[in-house]
Amino acid sequence: MPEAAHTHDCPGFLLEAARELMAEHGYGAMSMRQLAARVGLQPGSLYHHTASKQDLLLDVLLSILAQRLEAWQRGPYTRDLQGYLGFLLARQRSHPCEELLLRHESRHVKASQRVWLAQALDRLQAPLRQAIEHGQRCGQFIVQDIPSAIAAIFALIETAEGMRNRPIPVDEAWIEAWIARMSIALLSCPAADKHAL
C-alpha cells in the first residue's frame, strides 16, 4: 500500500459483516473463515476484496470514522463546541459498537497503517479544533496546546459510557451538561492553572 493515501474498495456488505464480527468476538478472535461464512463467500474469495485481515481492520476503522464525519456534516447540531460535544455523545449512545472498535481494536493496526487512522481522526476532530480556535479568537478560551486539549476532551467523552453503564445510570442530560462544563473549564483556564487540576 502506498504511504500517501489509503483508499478502501472493500464492499460495504463485507465491512459491515467484519464490523459486527469484530464487535462480537474481537479482532484477534475473528477469523476470515467466520467472515466468509457470514457473508456467504468461500474463504479464498474474501481476498478479492481485501488483501489481509489487517487491511480489513483498517478499512473497518476508517469506515467508522468516515461515517461519523458524514453524520456530523449532515446533522442538525450547532456548529460550535456545545453542538459538537452533543453530536459525539449522541453518536456514542446510538452506535456503541463503533466506540468499542475505535477504543479497543485500533491497537491492532500495524504501525505502517497508523498514518491513515491518524489522518481520519484528524478530519473527525477538525470541527472541535475549529470551535477551540474560534473561542480563542473571541477571547472565550485560553489554550496553549490544542492537540492535547482535543485529546483531553475526547477522554472526557469516553467517560460518558461508564456513567451510562453504572448500576444506577447517570441521567443523560446531566452527563452532557457535565461534559460541556468540564470541556469549557479545560479550555478556559490558563496553562499554569491546568497543572493544578
MIDOSE-1310 file (N, C-alpha, C; in nm, 2 decimals, decimal comma, always signed):
residues 197
mpea	+0,08/-0,12/+0,00/+0,00/+0,00/+0,00/+0,09/+0,12/+0,00; +0,05/+0,23/-0,08/+0,13/+0,35/-0,07/+0,11/+0,42/+0,06; +0,21/+0,50/+0,10/+0,21/+0,57/+0,23/+0,12/+0,69/+0,22; +0,11/+0,75/+0,10/+0,04/+0,88/+0,09/-0,11/+0,88/+0,11
ahth	-0,17/+0,78/+0,06/-0,32/+0,77/+0,07/-0,36/+0,63/+0,08; -0,48/+0,61/+0,15/-0,54/+0,48/+0,16/-0,68/+0,49/+0,11; -0,71/+0,41/+0,01/-0,85/+0,40/-0,04/-0,89/+0,26/-0,02; -1,01/+0,25/+0,04/-1,06/+0,12/+0,06/-1,17/+0,09/-0,04
dcpg	-1,16/-0,02/-0,11/-1,26/-0,05/-0,21/-1,33/-0,18/-0,17; -1,32/-0,21/-0,04/-1,38/-0,32/+0,02/-1,54/-0,29/+0,02; -1,62/-0,39/-0,03/-1,76/-0,36/-0,04/-1,82/-0,34/+0,10; -1,93/-0,26/+0,10/-2,00/-0,22/+0,22/-2,05/-0,34/+0,30
flle	-2,10/-0,44/+0,23/-2,15/-0,56/+0,30/-2,05/-0,63/+0,37; -1,93/-0,64/+0,32/-1,81/-0,70/+0,38/-1,76/-0,62/+0,50; -1,76/-0,49/+0,49/-1,72/-0,41/+0,60/-1,82/-0,42/+0,72; -1,94/-0,42/+0,69/-2,05/-0,43/+0,79/-2,04/-0,56/+0,86
aare	-2,02/-0,67/+0,79/-2,01/-0,80/+0,85/-1,89/-0,81/+0,93; -1,77/-0,76/+0,89/-1,65/-0,76/+0,96/-1,66/-0,68/+1,09; -1,73/-0,56/+1,08/-1,75/-0,48/+1,19/-1,83/-0,55/+1,30; -1,94/-0,62/+1,26/-2,02/-0,70/+1,35/-1,94/-0,81/+1,42
lmae	-1,86/-0,88/+1,34/-1,78/-0,99/+1,40/-1,68/-0,94/+1,50; -1,61/-0,83/+1,46/-1,51/-0,77/+1,55/-1,57/-0,72/+1,68; -1,69/-0,67/+1,67/-1,76/-0,62/+1,79/-1,80/-0,74/+1,88; -1,85/-0,85/+1,81/-1,89/-0,97/+1,89/-1,78/-1,04/+1,95
hgyg	-1,67/-1,06/+1,87/-1,56/-1,16/+1,92/-1,43/-1,09/+1,94; -1,41/-0,97/+1,89/-1,28/-0,90/+1,90/-1,20/-0,93/+1,77; -1,12/-0,84/+1,73/-1,04/-0,86/+1,61/-0,95/-0,98/+1,62; -0,89/-1,01/+1,73/-0,80/-1,12/+1,74/-0,87/-1,25/+1,73
amsm	-0,99/-1,26/+1,78/-1,06/-1,39/+1,78/-1,14/-1,41/+1,65; -1,17/-1,30/+1,57/-1,24/-1,31/+1,45/-1,15/-1,38/+1,34; -1,21/-1,47/+1,27/-1,13/-1,54/+1,16/-1,19/-1,50/+1,03; -1,11/-1,50/+0,93/-1,16/-1,48/+0,79/-1,26/-1,58/+0,75
rqla	-1,24/-1,70/+0,80/-1,34/-1,81/+0,77/-1,48/-1,78/+0,83; -1,48/-1,72/+0,95/-1,61/-1,68/+1,01/-1,67/-1,57/+0,92; -1,59/-1,48/+0,88/-1,64/-1,37/+0,80/-1,69/-1,42/+0,66; -1,62/-1,51/+0,60/-1,67/-1,57/+0,47/-1,80/-1,64/+0,49
arvg	-1,82/-1,71/+0,60/-1,94/-1,78/+0,63/-2,06/-1,68/+0,65; -2,03/-1,57/+0,72/-2,13/-1,47/+0,75/-2,18/-1,41/+0,62; -2,09/-1,39/+0,53/-2,14/-1,32/+0,40/-2,17/-1,41/+0,29; -2,15/-1,54/+0,31/-2,18/-1,64/+0,21/-2,08/-1,65/+0,10
lqpg	-1,96/-1,63/+0,13/-1,85/-1,65/+0,03/-1,76/-1,76/+0,07; -1,68/-1,81/-0,02/-1,57/-1,90/+0,01/-1,46/-1,82/+0,07; -1,39/-1,88/+0,17/-1,28/-1,80/+0,24/-1,18/-1,74/+0,14; -1,14/-1,81/+0,04/-1,05/-1,76/-0,06/-1,10/-1,64/-0,14
slyh	-1,23/-1,63/-0,15/-1,29/-1,52/-0,23/-1,28/-1,39/-0,16; -1,27/-1,39/-0,02/-1,25/-1,27/+0,05/-1,13/-1,19/+0,00; -1,03/-1,26/-0,04/-0,91/-1,19/-0,08/-0,92/-1,12/-0,21; -1,03/-1,13/-0,28/-1,06/-1,05/-0,40/-1,10/-0,91/-0,35
htas	-1,14/-0,90/-0,23/-1,20/-0,77/-0,18/-1,10/-0,70/-0,08; -1,02/-0,78/-0,01/-0,92/-0,72/+0,08/-0,80/-0,80/+0,08; -0,69/-0,74/+0,10/-0,56/-0,81/+0,09/-0,53/-0,89/+0,21; -0,58/-0,85/+0,33/-0,55/-0,93/+0,45/-0,65/-0,89/+0,56
kqdl	-0,65/-0,96/+0,67/-0,73/-0,93/+0,78/-0,69/-0,80/+0,84; -0,56/-0,77/+0,84/-0,51/-0,64/+0,89/-0,56/-0,53/+0,81; -0,56/-0,54/+0,68/-0,62/-0,43/+0,59/-0,77/-0,42/+0,62; -0,83/-0,53/+0,64/-0,98/-0,52/+0,66/-1,01/-0,45/+0,79
lldv	-0,92/-0,47/+0,90/-0,94/-0,39/+1,02/-0,93/-0,24/+1,00; -0,82/-0,21/+0,92/-0,80/-0,06/+0,89/-0,92/-0,01/+0,82; -0,97/-0,08/+0,72/-1,09/-0,04/+0,64/-1,21/-0,02/+0,73; -1,23/-0,11/+0,82/-1,35/-0,10/+0,91/-1,33/+0,03/+1,00
llsi	-1,22/+0,05/+1,05/-1,20/+0,17/+1,14/-1,21/+0,30/+1,06; -1,15/+0,30/+0,94/-1,16/+0,42/+0,85/-1,31/+0,44/+0,81; -1,38/+0,34/+0,79/-1,52/+0,35/+0,75/-1,60/+0,41/+0,87; -1,57/+0,36/+0,99/-1,64/+0,42/+1,11/-1,62/+0,57/+1,12
laqr	-1,49/+0,61/+1,11/-1,45/+0,75/+1,12/-1,52/+0,83/+1,01; -1,52/+0,78/+0,89/-1,58/+0,85/+0,77/-1,73/+0,86/+0,79; -1,80/+0,76/+0,84/-1,94/+0,77/+0,87/-1,97/+0,87/+0,98; -1,89/+0,88/+1,08/-1,91/+0,98/+1,19/-1,89/+1,12/+1,13
leaw	-1,79/+1,14/+1,05/-1,77/+1,27/+1,00/-1,89/+1,31/+0,91; -1,94/+1,22/+0,83/-2,05/+1,24/+0,74/-2,18/+1,27/+0,82; -2,20/+1,20/+0,93/-2,31/+1,22/+1,02/-2,30/+1,36/+1,08; -2,18/+1,40/+1,12/-2,17/+1,54/+1,17/-2,20/+1,64/+1,07
qrgp	-2,15/+1,62/+0,95/-2,17/+1,72/+0,84/-2,32/+1,73/+0,80; -2,40/+1,62/+0,81/-2,54/+1,62/+0,77/-2,63/+1,65/+0,89; -2,58/+1,64/+1,01/-2,66/+1,65/+1,13/-2,71/+1,79/+1,16; -2,81/+1,80/+1,25/-2,87/+1,92/+1,29/-2,80/+2,00/+1,40
ytrd	-2,68/+1,96/+1,44/-2,62/+2,02/+1,55/-2,56/+2,15/+1,52; -2,56/+2,24/+1,62/-2,50/+2,37/+1,60/-2,35/+2,35/+1,58; -2,29/+2,44/+1,50/-2,15/+2,43/+1,46/-2,06/+2,50/+1,56; -2,07/+2,46/+1,69/-1,99/+2,52/+1,80/-1,95/+2,40/+1,89
lqgy	-1,88/+2,44/+2,00/-1,84/+2,34/+2,09/-1,95/+2,26/+2,15; -2,06/+2,32/+2,19/-2,17/+2,25/+2,25/-2,23/+2,16/+2,15; -2,25/+2,20/+2,03/-2,31/+2,12/+1,92/-2,22/+1,99/+1,89; -2,09/+2,01/+1,89/-2,00/+1,90/+1,86/-2,00/+1,80/+1,97
lgfl	-2,00/+1,85/+2,10/-2,00/+1,76/+2,21/-2,13/+1,68/+2,21; -2,24/+1,75/+2,18/-2,37/+1,68/+2,18/-2,37/+1,58/+2,07; -2,31/+1,61/+1,96/-2,31/+1,51/+1,85/-2,23/+1,39/+1,89; -2,11/+1,41/+1,95/-2,02/+1,29/+1,99/-2,09/+1,21/+2,09
larq	-2,16/+1,27/+2,19/-2,23/+1,19/+2,29/-2,35/+1,11/+2,23; -2,42/+1,18/+2,14/-2,54/+1,11/+2,07/-2,49/+0,99/+1,99; -2,38/+1,01/+1,92/-2,32/+0,90/+1,84/-2,27/+0,79/+1,92; -2,21/+0,82/+2,04/-2,16/+0,72/+2,13/-2,28/+0,64/+2,18
rshp	-2,39/+0,70/+2,21/-2,51/+0,63/+2,26/-2,57/+0,54/+2,15; -2,58/+0,60/+2,03/-2,66/+0,53/+1,92/-2,57/+0,42/+1,85; -2,44/+0,43/+1,86/-2,35/+0,33/+1,79/-2,25/+0,28/+1,89; -2,29/+0,21/+1,99/-2,19/+0,16/+2,09/-2,08/+0,07/+2,04
ceel	-2,11/-0,01/+1,93/-2,01/-0,09/+1,87/-1,90/-0,02/+1,81; -1,93/+0,10/+1,75/-1,83/+0,19/+1,70/-1,73/+0,23/+1,80; -1,78/+0,27/+1,92/-1,70/+0,31/+2,03/-1,60/+0,19/+2,07; -1,66/+0,08/+2,08/-1,59/-0,04/+2,12/-1,47/-0,07/+2,03
llrh	-1,50/-0,06/+1,90/-1,40/-0,09/+1,80/-1,29/+0,02/+1,80; -1,33/+0,14/+1,80/-1,23/+0,25/+1,79/-1,14/+0,25/+1,92; -1,20/+0,22/+2,03/-1,13/+0,22/+2,16/-1,03/+0,10/+2,17; -1,08/-0,01/+2,14/-1,01/-0,14/+2,17/-0,94/-0,20/+2,05
esrh	-1,00/-0,20/+1,94/-0,94/-0,27/+1,82/-0,84/-0,19/+1,75; -0,84/-0,06/+1,76/-0,74/+0,02/+1,68/-0,60/-0,01/+1,73; -0,58/-0,07/+1,84/-0,44/-0,10/+1,89/-0,38/-0,21/+1,80; -0,46/-0,28/+1,72/-0,41/-0,39/+1,64/-0,37/-0,34/+1,50
vkas	-0,39/-0,21/+1,47/-0,35/-0,16/+1,34/-0,20/-0,15/+1,34; -0,14/-0,20/+1,23/+0,01/-0,20/+1,21/+0,06/-0,06/+1,21; +0,18/-0,05/+1,26/+0,24/+0,09/+1,27/+0,25/+0,16/+1,13; +0,27/+0,08/+1,03/+0,28/+0,14/+0,89/+0,14/+0,19/+0,85
qrvw	+0,03/+0,15/+0,91/-0,10/+0,19/+0,87/-0,16/+0,30/+0,96; -0,09/+0,33/+1,07/-0,14/+0,42/+1,17/-0,16/+0,57/+1,11; -0,08/+0,60/+1,01/-0,09/+0,73/+0,95/-0,23/+0,76/+0,89; -0,29/+0,65/+0,83/-0,42/+0,67/+0,77/-0,53/+0,69/+0,88
laqa	-0,51/+0,61/+0,99/-0,60/+0,63/+1,10/-0,59/+0,76/+1,17; -0,47/+0,81/+1,18/-0,44/+0,95/+1,24/-0,50/+1,05/+1,15; -0,49/+1,04/+1,02/-0,55/+1,14/+0,92/-0,70/+1,14/+0,93; -0,76/+1,02/+0,94/-0,91/+1,01/+0,95/-0,96/+1,07/+1,08
ldrl	-0,88/+1,05/+1,19/-0,92/+1,10/+1,32/-0,90/+1,25/+1,32; -0,80/+1,30/+1,26/-0,78/+1,45/+1,24/-0,90/+1,51/+1,17; -0,95/+1,45/+1,07/-1,07/+1,50/+1,00/-1,19/+1,50/+1,09; -1,21/+1,40/+1,17/-1,32/+1,39/+1,26/-1,31/+1,50/+1,37
qapl	-1,18/+1,53/+1,41/-1,16/+1,62/+1,52/-1,15/+1,77/+1,47; -1,15/+1,79/+1,34/-1,14/+1,92/+1,28/-1,25/+2,02/+1,34; -1,38/+1,98/+1,34/-1,48/+2,07/+1,40/-1,45/+2,11/+1,54; -1,39/+2,03/+1,62/-1,36/+2,06/+1,76/-1,24/+2,16/+1,76
rqai	-1,14/+2,13/+1,67/-1,03/+2,23/+1,66/-1,08/+2,36/+1,62; -1,17/+2,37/+1,52/-1,22/+2,50/+1,47/-1,30/+2,57/+1,58; -1,38/+2,50/+1,66/-1,45/+2,56/+1,77/-1,36/+2,62/+1,88; -1,25/+2,54/+1,91/-1,15/+2,59/+2,00/-1,08/+2,72/+1,95
ehgq	-1,04/+2,71/+1,82/-0,97/+2,83/+1,76/-1,07/+2,95/+1,76; -1,19/+2,93/+1,73/-1,29/+3,04/+1,73/-1,30/+3,09/+1,87; -1,31/+3,01/+1,97/-1,32/+3,05/+2,11/-1,20/+3,13/+2,15; -1,08/+3,09/+2,10/-0,96/+3,17/+2,13/-0,96/+3,31/+2,07
rcgq	-1,01/+3,32/+1,94/-1,02/+3,45/+1,87/-1,12/+3,54/+1,94; -1,22/+3,48/+2,00/-1,32/+3,56/+2,07/-1,29/+3,59/+2,22; -1,17/+3,53/+2,26/-1,13/+3,55/+2,40/-1,20/+3,46/+2,50; -1,28/+3,37/+2,45/-1,35/+3,27/+2,54/-1,26/+3,16/+2,59
fivq	-1,16/+3,12/+2,52/-1,08/+3,01/+2,56/-0,93/+3,06/+2,56; -0,85/+2,99/+2,65/-0,71/+3,01/+2,65/-0,65/+2,88/+2,64; -0,59/+2,84/+2,53/-0,54/+2,71/+2,51/-0,40/+2,72/+2,45; -0,30/+2,66/+2,52/-0,17/+2,66/+2,47/-0,14/+2,55/+2,38
dips	-0,20/+2,43/+2,40/-0,17/+2,31/+2,33/-0,30/+2,25/+2,28; -0,35/+2,29/+2,16/-0,48/+2,25/+2,11/-0,49/+2,09/+2,09; -0,38/+2,03/+2,04/-0,40/+1,88/+2,02/-0,41/+1,81/+2,16; -0,35/+1,86/+2,26/-0,37/+1,80/+2,40/-0,50/+1,83/+2,45
aiaa	-0,55/+1,95/+2,43/-0,69/+1,98/+2,47/-0,79/+1,89/+2,40; -0,77/+1,87/+2,27/-0,87/+1,78/+2,20/-0,86/+1,64/+2,25; -0,74/+1,59/+2,28/-0,73/+1,45/+2,34/-0,80/+1,45/+2,47; -0,78/+1,55/+2,55/-0,85/+1,55/+2,69/-1,00/+1,56/+2,67
ifal	-1,05/+1,63/+2,58/-1,20/+1,63/+2,56/-1,25/+1,50/+2,51; -1,18/+1,44/+2,42/-1,22/+1,30/+2,38/-1,21/+1,20/+2,49; -1,12/+1,22/+2,58/-1,11/+1,13/+2,70/-1,23/+1,16/+2,79; -1,28/+1,28/+2,80/-1,40/+1,31/+2,88/-1,52/+1,24/+2,82
ieta	-1,53/+1,25/+2,68/-1,64/+1,19/+2,61/-1,64/+1,04/+2,65; -1,53/+0,97/+2,65/-1,52/+0,83/+2,68/-1,58/+0,80/+2,82; -1,57/+0,89/+2,91/-1,62/+0,86/+3,05/-1,77/+0,85/+3,05; -1,83/+0,91/+2,95/-1,98/+0,91/+2,95/-2,03/+0,76/+2,94
egmr	-1,97/+0,68/+2,87/-2,01/+0,54/+2,86/-2,01/+0,47/+2,99; -1,91/+0,50/+3,07/-1,90/+0,44/+3,21/-2,01/+0,49/+3,30; -2,05/+0,62/+3,28/-2,16/+0,67/+3,36/-2,29/+0,61/+3,32; -2,31/+0,58/+3,19/-2,43/+0,52/+3,15/-2,45/+0,38/+3,20
nrpi	-2,34/+0,31/+3,21/-2,34/+0,17/+3,25/-2,32/+0,14/+3,39; -2,33/+0,24/+3,48/-2,33/+0,21/+3,62/-2,45/+0,14/+3,67; -2,44/+0,07/+3,78/-2,56/+0,00/+3,84/-2,68/+0,09/+3,84; -2,66/+0,22/+3,88/-2,77/+0,32/+3,87/-2,72/+0,42/+3,77
pvde	-2,76/+0,41/+3,65/-2,71/+0,50/+3,54/-2,73/+0,65/+3,58; -2,64/+0,73/+3,53/-2,65/+0,87/+3,54/-2,73/+0,93/+3,43; -2,82/+1,03/+3,47/-2,91/+1,09/+3,37/-2,83/+1,15/+3,25; -2,88/+1,12/+3,13/-2,81/+1,16/+3,01/-2,79/+1,32/+3,00
awie	-2,89/+1,39/+3,04/-2,88/+1,54/+3,04/-2,77/+1,58/+3,13; -2,76/+1,52/+3,25/-2,66/+1,55/+3,34/-2,52/+1,52/+3,28; -2,51/+1,41/+3,22/-2,38/+1,37/+3,15/-2,34/+1,48/+3,05; -2,43/+1,52/+2,97/-2,40/+1,61/+2,86/-2,36/+1,75/+2,92
awia	-2,43/+1,79/+3,02/-2,40/+1,92/+3,09/-2,26/+1,91/+3,16; -2,23/+1,80/+3,22/-2,11/+1,78/+3,29/-1,99/+1,78/+3,19; -2,01/+1,71/+3,08/-1,90/+1,71/+2,98/-1,88/+1,85/+2,92; -1,99/+1,92/+2,90/-1,97/+2,06/+2,85/-1,90/+2,15/+2,95
rmsi	-1,94/+2,14/+3,08/-1,87/+2,22/+3,18/-1,73/+2,19/+3,19; -1,69/+2,06/+3,19/-1,55/+2,02/+3,21/-1,47/+2,06/+3,09; -1,53/+2,05/+2,97/-1,46/+2,09/+2,85/-1,43/+2,24/+2,85; -1,53/+2,32/+2,88/-1,52/+2,47/+2,89/-1,41/+2,50/+2,99
alls	-1,42/+2,44/+3,11/-1,32/+2,46/+3,21/-1,18/+2,43/+3,16; -1,17/+2,32/+3,09/-1,04/+2,28/+3,04/-0,98/+2,39/+2,94; -1,07/+2,44/+2,86/-1,03/+2,53/+2,76/-1,02/+2,68/+2,81; -1,07/+2,70/+2,92/-1,08/+2,84/+2,97/-0,97/+2,88/+3,07
cpaa	-0,91/+2,78/+3,14/-0,82/+2,82/+3,24/-0,68/+2,83/+3,18; -0,60/+2,93/+3,24/-0,46/+2,95/+3,19/-0,38/+2,82/+3,20; -0,28/+2,81/+3,12/-0,19/+2,69/+3,12/-0,14/+2,66/+3,26; -0,10/+2,76/+3,34/-0,04/+2,74/+3,47/-0,14/+2,67/+3,56
dkha	-0,26/+2,71/+3,55/-0,37/+2,65/+3,64/-0,41/+2,51/+3,60; -0,38/+2,47/+3,48/-0,42/+2,34/+3,43/-0,34/+2,23/+3,51; -0,22/+2,26/+3,55/-0,14/+2,16/+3,62/-0,20/+2,13/+3,76; -0,27/+2,23/+3,81/-0,33/+2,21/+3,94/-0,46/+2,13/+3,94
l	-0,52/+2,11/+3,82/-0,65/+2,04/+3,81/-0,64/+1,90/+3,84
